[in-house]
Amino acid sequence: MDALYADLKRFEGRATTTGGVGKDPVNEPMIRHWCEAMGDDHPAYRGPGAVAPPTMLQAWTMGGLSGHTDPSSAYGELSALLDGAGYTSIVATDCEQEYLRPLRPGARITFDGVIDSVSERKTTKLGTGYFVTTRMDVRADGELAGTHRFRVLKYAPAAARAAGPASAGAAGARTPATAPNATAPKAPAPSVPRRPRPVVNRDNAGFWEGVAAHRLLIQRCESCGTPRFPWLPGCNACGSPRWRAVEASGQGSVYSYVVMHHPPFPAFARLDRGSDAAGPYAVALIELVEGVRMVSNVIGVPHDKVRIGMPVRLEFLRVDAELELPVFRVEGQG
């Protein structure tokens, strides 16, 4: 066991939040806004006897821009310890939720958080570091309603680790690059940045097979006829596992959008290949005429000209030798 890990393990079980109180009780406006944003019109979430979508569990505990007034120092101490040891980068990896009872409008939310676990040192493609898991127990009117676990990786970037030893050594010592008559090594050829690869699994493999064939496939429930996207193993309207793939027309409109300014990422150079700039670029929620929505890029107009309601049509964009993606071009632009 490394010495740092022994220090990190001492944080397990320490509270991150004690006696936290939700800023609002469970309420119908927040439920409605959530459902509209998620495109979820399940009847259980509206009208008399409505309940909140279970996946809203964490939303009721959030502190907003002003935050909560009584956070524990334990998590900050843990982060500072890792920062001081060189593990200064962080990335969220996953979360798990367990639902024990429905949340109904009017319920008062309280919660307690704890540092659940710290992993041994792990090496990933991002770098070497430690997985830190926190757990939040959420109560409604004093009764446990659900548990939320959130996991991050605190790590030292792989590139930084590789560069570190080059600067180490006794003061005044000469390295081969600075010794007399030494020939400076050639810089390695820059690698071509690649887009992140989509996660393909047994539930969505059919969608990506369609993309490879230049077909935009959505699912349609064979029991109730409801179309759905993204691909799921069961219908979120009736629960039926029976479905068939249908080809979408590719016609739609911009339902909502954001413009990505930072960080710049060369792999996301302007999608119409009009320049080598790494942004800004528009990411939109496209509403297809079939009634489903999907996240994609809008091309054909500058990022600051994208507007809600713009008609768009499907195109397939090859971003490298291995990856082709569905994007949407504004109608009348090329």
C-alpha positions as CSV (number, residue, x, y, z in Angstrom):
1,M,0.0,0.0,0.0
2,D,1.5,3.4,-1.0
3,A,1.8,6.0,1.7
4,L,-0.6,8.4,0.0
5,Y,-3.3,5.8,-0.3
6,A,-3.0,5.1,3.4
7,D,-3.7,8.8,4.1
8,L,-6.6,8.8,1.6
9,K,-8.3,5.8,3.2
10,R,-8.6,7.8,6.4
11,F,-11.2,10.0,4.7
12,E,-13.6,7.1,4.1
13,G,-16.7,7.5,6.2
14,R,-16.1,11.2,6.8
15,A,-19.1,13.5,6.2
16,T,-19.3,15.8,3.2
17,T,-22.7,17.2,4.1
18,T,-24.6,16.8,7.4
19,G,-28.3,17.8,7.7
20,G,-28.5,19.4,4.2
21,V,-31.8,20.9,3.3
22,G,-33.2,21.2,-0.2
23,K,-33.8,24.8,-1.2
24,D,-37.3,23.9,-2.5
25,P,-39.8,21.2,-1.6
26,V,-40.6,18.8,-4.4
27,N,-42.8,20.9,-6.7
28,E,-44.8,20.6,-9.9
29,P,-43.0,23.5,-11.8
30,M,-39.6,21.9,-11.5
31,I,-41.1,18.5,-12.5
32,R,-42.7,20.1,-15.5
33,H,-39.4,21.9,-16.6
34,W,-37.4,18.7,-16.1
35,C,-39.9,16.6,-18.2
36,E,-40.0,19.3,-21.0
37,A,-36.2,19.3,-21.1
38,M,-35.9,15.5,-21.2
39,G,-38.8,15.1,-23.6
40,D,-40.6,12.8,-21.1
41,D,-44.4,13.1,-21.2
42,H,-45.2,10.1,-19.0
43,P,-48.6,10.7,-17.4
44,A,-47.3,9.6,-13.9
45,Y,-45.4,13.0,-13.8
46,R,-48.4,15.3,-14.1
47,G,-51.9,15.8,-12.8
48,P,-53.5,14.7,-9.5
49,G,-51.3,12.2,-7.7
50,A,-48.2,13.1,-9.8
51,V,-44.8,11.9,-8.7
52,A,-41.4,13.3,-9.6
53,P,-39.3,11.4,-12.1
54,P,-36.9,9.1,-10.1
55,T,-33.9,10.5,-11.9
56,M,-34.6,13.9,-10.4
57,L,-33.3,12.6,-7.1
58,Q,-30.1,14.7,-7.1
59,A,-31.9,17.8,-8.5
60,W,-33.7,18.4,-5.2
61,T,-30.4,18.6,-3.3
62,M,-28.6,21.1,-5.5
63,G,-27.6,24.4,-4.1
64,G,-27.9,26.5,-7.2
65,L,-25.4,29.3,-8.0
66,S,-25.3,30.4,-4.4
67,G,-24.5,26.9,-3.1
68,H,-25.2,25.5,0.3
69,T,-24.0,27.4,3.4
70,D,-22.7,24.6,5.5
71,P,-20.5,22.3,3.4
72,S,-18.1,20.0,5.2
73,S,-14.4,20.5,4.8
74,A,-13.6,16.8,4.4
75,Y,-13.9,16.7,0.6
76,G,-11.9,19.9,0.2
77,E,-9.2,18.4,2.5
78,L,-9.1,15.2,0.4
79,S,-8.9,17.2,-2.9
80,A,-6.1,19.4,-1.5
81,L,-4.1,16.3,-0.4
82,L,-4.4,14.9,-3.9
83,D,-3.6,18.2,-5.5
84,G,-0.5,18.5,-3.4
85,A,0.7,15.1,-4.6
86,G,0.4,16.1,-8.2
87,Y,-3.1,14.6,-8.9
88,T,-4.5,17.9,-10.0
89,S,-6.9,16.9,-12.8
90,I,-10.4,15.6,-12.3
91,V,-13.0,13.9,-14.4
92,A,-16.4,12.6,-13.5
93,T,-16.7,8.9,-14.4
94,D,-20.2,7.6,-13.4
95,C,-23.0,7.8,-10.9
96,E,-25.4,5.3,-9.4
97,Q,-28.8,5.9,-8.0
98,E,-31.1,3.7,-5.9
99,Y,-34.8,4.6,-5.6
100,L,-36.6,3.5,-2.4
101,R,-39.9,5.5,-2.5
102,P,-41.5,8.0,-4.9
103,L,-41.1,11.7,-4.4
104,R,-44.4,13.7,-4.4
105,P,-45.0,17.4,-4.6
106,G,-44.8,19.0,-1.2
107,A,-42.2,16.7,0.2
108,R,-39.4,18.4,2.1
109,I,-35.9,17.1,1.1
110,T,-33.0,16.6,3.5
111,F,-29.8,14.8,2.8
112,D,-26.5,13.7,4.2
113,G,-23.3,13.0,2.3
114,V,-20.2,10.9,3.0
115,I,-17.0,9.9,1.3
116,D,-17.9,6.4,0.5
117,S,-14.6,5.0,-0.8
118,V,-11.2,5.8,-2.3
119,S,-9.7,3.3,-4.7
120,E,-6.1,2.2,-4.8
121,R,-4.0,4.0,-7.4
122,K,-5.1,3.1,-10.9
123,T,-3.6,3.8,-14.3
124,T,-6.0,4.8,-17.1
125,K,-5.5,6.3,-20.5
126,L,-6.0,9.7,-19.0
127,G,-3.3,9.2,-16.4
128,T,-2.7,7.6,-13.0
129,G,-4.8,8.5,-10.0
130,Y,-7.5,7.6,-7.5
131,F,-11.2,7.0,-7.9
132,V,-13.2,8.9,-5.2
133,T,-16.8,7.9,-4.6
134,T,-19.2,10.0,-2.5
135,R,-22.6,8.8,-1.4
136,M,-25.6,11.0,-0.7
137,D,-28.7,9.7,1.2
138,V,-31.8,11.6,0.3
139,R,-34.8,11.8,2.6
140,A,-38.3,13.0,1.9
141,D,-40.2,14.2,5.0
142,G,-37.6,12.3,7.1
143,E,-37.8,8.9,5.3
144,L,-35.0,7.6,3.1
145,A,-36.1,8.1,-0.5
146,G,-33.0,7.2,-2.4
147,T,-29.2,7.0,-2.6
148,H,-26.9,8.8,-5.0
149,R,-23.3,7.7,-5.5
150,F,-21.0,9.9,-7.6
151,R,-17.5,8.9,-8.7
152,V,-14.6,11.0,-10.0
153,L,-11.1,10.2,-11.0
154,K,-8.4,12.6,-9.5
155,Y,-5.4,12.0,-11.7
156,A,-2.0,13.3,-12.9
157,P,-2.4,13.6,-16.7
158,A,-0.3,11.1,-18.7
159,A,1.4,13.8,-20.7
160,A,2.5,15.7,-17.6
161,R,3.9,12.5,-16.1
162,A,5.9,11.8,-19.2
163,A,7.3,15.3,-19.3
164,G,8.2,15.4,-15.6
165,P,11.5,13.4,-15.5
166,A,13.0,15.5,-18.3
167,S,13.1,18.5,-16.0
168,A,14.5,16.6,-13.0
169,G,18.2,16.2,-12.1
170,A,20.9,18.1,-10.3
171,A,21.3,21.8,-10.8
172,G,23.8,22.5,-13.6
173,A,23.9,19.0,-14.8
174,R,24.0,18.6,-18.6
175,T,21.6,16.5,-20.4
176,P,22.4,15.0,-23.8
177,A,20.5,17.8,-25.5
178,T,22.6,20.5,-23.9
179,A,26.0,18.9,-23.9
180,P,28.7,20.3,-26.3
181,N,28.4,19.1,-29.9
182,A,25.1,17.3,-29.1
183,T,22.5,17.1,-31.8
184,A,19.0,18.0,-30.7
185,P,16.6,15.2,-31.1
186,K,13.9,15.6,-33.7
187,A,10.5,16.5,-32.4
188,P,8.0,13.7,-33.0
189,A,5.5,14.3,-35.8
190,P,2.3,15.7,-34.3
191,S,-0.5,13.2,-34.1
192,V,-3.8,14.0,-35.8
193,P,-6.5,14.7,-33.1
194,R,-9.3,12.2,-33.2
195,R,-12.9,12.6,-32.1
196,P,-13.9,10.6,-29.0
197,R,-15.3,7.2,-30.1
198,P,-19.0,6.5,-29.5
199,V,-19.8,3.8,-27.0
200,V,-21.4,1.0,-29.0
201,N,-23.2,-1.7,-27.0
202,R,-25.9,-4.4,-27.6
203,D,-28.6,-1.8,-27.1
204,N,-27.5,0.7,-29.7
205,A,-25.4,-1.3,-32.1
206,G,-28.3,-1.2,-34.6
207,F,-28.2,2.6,-34.7
208,W,-24.5,2.7,-35.6
209,E,-25.0,0.0,-38.2
210,G,-27.6,2.3,-39.8
211,V,-25.2,5.2,-39.7
212,A,-22.6,3.1,-41.5
213,A,-25.2,2.5,-44.2
214,H,-26.2,6.2,-44.2
215,R,-29.5,5.5,-42.6
216,L,-30.8,7.3,-39.5
217,L,-32.7,4.6,-37.6
218,I,-35.0,5.2,-34.6
219,Q,-37.1,2.7,-32.7
220,R,-40.8,2.3,-32.7
221,C,-42.7,0.3,-30.1
222,E,-44.6,-2.6,-31.5
223,S,-47.1,-2.5,-28.6
224,C,-48.1,1.1,-28.5
225,G,-46.5,2.6,-31.6
226,T,-44.5,5.3,-29.7
227,P,-41.2,6.3,-31.5
228,R,-38.1,6.7,-29.4
229,F,-34.5,7.9,-29.5
230,P,-31.9,7.3,-28.2
231,W,-32.1,3.5,-28.5
232,L,-33.4,1.7,-25.4
233,P,-34.2,-2.0,-24.7
234,G,-37.8,-1.1,-23.6
235,C,-40.5,1.5,-24.3
236,N,-40.6,4.4,-21.9
237,A,-44.3,4.9,-22.6
238,C,-45.7,1.4,-22.0
239,G,-42.7,-0.7,-20.9
240,S,-42.9,-3.2,-23.8
241,P,-39.6,-4.8,-24.9
242,R,-41.0,-5.3,-28.4
243,W,-39.8,-2.8,-31.0
244,R,-38.7,-2.4,-34.6
245,A,-36.2,-0.1,-36.3
246,V,-37.6,2.5,-38.7
247,E,-35.7,4.9,-40.9
248,A,-36.2,8.6,-40.1
249,S,-36.6,11.0,-43.0
250,G,-33.8,13.2,-41.7
251,Q,-36.0,16.3,-41.7
252,G,-36.3,18.3,-38.5
253,S,-35.7,21.6,-36.7
254,V,-33.5,23.1,-34.0
255,Y,-35.4,22.5,-30.7
256,S,-32.6,24.0,-28.6
257,Y,-28.8,24.6,-28.8
258,V,-25.7,25.7,-27.1
259,V,-22.5,27.2,-28.6
260,M,-19.3,25.5,-27.4
261,H,-16.5,28.0,-26.9
262,H,-14.1,26.4,-24.5
263,P,-12.0,24.3,-24.2
264,P,-10.8,24.4,-27.8
265,F,-10.4,20.9,-29.2
266,P,-8.8,20.5,-32.6
267,A,-10.7,17.3,-33.3
268,F,-13.8,19.4,-33.4
269,A,-12.5,21.7,-36.1
270,R,-15.3,23.6,-37.9
271,L,-17.5,20.9,-39.2
272,D,-18.0,22.2,-42.7
273,R,-14.2,22.1,-43.1
274,G,-14.2,25.8,-43.9
275,S,-11.3,26.4,-41.5
276,D,-9.0,24.6,-39.1
277,A,-10.4,26.5,-36.1
278,A,-11.2,24.3,-33.1
279,G,-14.4,26.2,-32.3
280,P,-16.7,27.8,-31.5
281,Y,-19.3,25.4,-32.9
282,A,-23.0,24.8,-32.3
283,V,-24.4,21.7,-30.6
284,A,-28.1,21.3,-31.0
285,L,-31.1,19.3,-29.8
286,I,-32.7,18.4,-33.1
287,E,-36.4,17.6,-33.2
288,L,-37.1,15.2,-36.0
289,V,-40.5,15.2,-37.8
290,E,-41.1,11.7,-36.5
291,G,-41.4,13.2,-33.0
292,V,-38.1,12.3,-31.4
293,R,-35.1,14.4,-30.5
294,M,-31.4,13.8,-30.8
295,V,-28.2,15.8,-30.0
296,S,-26.0,16.6,-33.0
297,N,-24.1,19.4,-34.7
298,V,-25.6,22.1,-36.9
299,I,-23.6,23.0,-40.0
300,G,-24.0,25.3,-42.9
301,V,-24.2,28.6,-41.0
302,P,-21.9,30.3,-38.5
303,H,-22.3,29.2,-34.9
304,D,-23.8,32.6,-34.0
305,K,-26.5,32.4,-36.6
306,V,-28.1,29.2,-35.3
307,R,-31.6,29.8,-34.1
308,I,-34.4,27.8,-32.4
309,G,-36.9,26.6,-35.0
310,M,-34.5,26.6,-37.9
311,P,-35.3,23.8,-40.4
312,V,-32.5,21.3,-40.9
313,R,-31.8,18.2,-42.9
314,L,-29.6,15.2,-42.2
315,E,-26.1,14.7,-43.6
316,F,-23.4,12.2,-42.8
317,L,-20.0,13.6,-42.0
318,R,-16.9,11.5,-42.2
319,V,-14.6,12.9,-39.5
320,D,-11.8,10.4,-39.9
321,A,-11.1,7.0,-41.6
322,E,-13.0,5.1,-38.9
323,L,-15.8,7.4,-37.9
324,E,-18.8,8.9,-39.6
325,L,-21.5,10.8,-37.8
326,P,-25.0,12.2,-38.5
327,V,-25.1,16.0,-38.5
328,F,-27.7,18.5,-39.6
329,R,-27.3,21.2,-42.2
330,V,-29.6,24.2,-42.2
331,E,-32.1,24.1,-45.0
332,G,-31.1,26.2,-48.0
333,Q,-27.4,26.2,-47.0
334,G,-25.5,24.0,-49.5
